[in-house]
Amino acid sequence: MKNVWLFVLIFSATIFMSCGGSEASKTAINSEASASAGGGQSSVNDDVSQKDVVKVAIGSPDHTTLVKAVQAAELVDVLSNAGPFTVFAPTNAAFNQLPAGTVEGLLKPDKKNDLADILQYHVTVSALEASSFKDGQTLGMVNGGNAKITVKDGKVSINDANIVASVKASNGMVHVIDKVLLPPKQ
């Protein structure tokens, strides 16, 4: 009798698995195939799941400069991984506040390390919602520097940049900020 039940169980599982499965499981399988083709996590095509921090930025018309910078610094795959990350994402207007020629200079290949250092100063390894920040809190940033949180009258800022919006991502949080964070000089 045990053998009959074992046969029925194996036969049923085989039939079930050969029927194709759901659209979500097909997407997951296709995503794994894309990633294994050598493109890295950012090359996974997945229109079903929640967007990661990079895809949130890519989907925002106010963050085209940030996206170009992340691509130039070759940080797309890193930020597409599981995380969790909290990204402080300066808007295009925030980058426009920098001295003329700064962004263009940082996008040059020989400035890749400087650009990566600045961008990594916009990321901490955790998923922090704005409501969890405390006045005077210090965050350790990915580049090794520290940034200070200020909470005043319910408004949150990091260093001197105000958080103007927040978006939850599949691998963390994206906080839109109105200034570019510059790492302290060492």
Secondary structure, 3 states (H helix, E strand, C coil): CHHHHHHHHHHHHHHHHHCCCCHHHHHHHHHHHHHHHHHCHHHCCCCCCCCCHHHHHHCCHHHHHHHHHHHHCCCHHHHHCCCCEEEEEECHHHHHCCCCCHHHHHCCHHHHHHHHHHHHCCEECCCCCHHHCCCCCEEECCCCCEEEEEEECCEEEECCEEEEEEEEECCEEEEEECCCCCCCCC
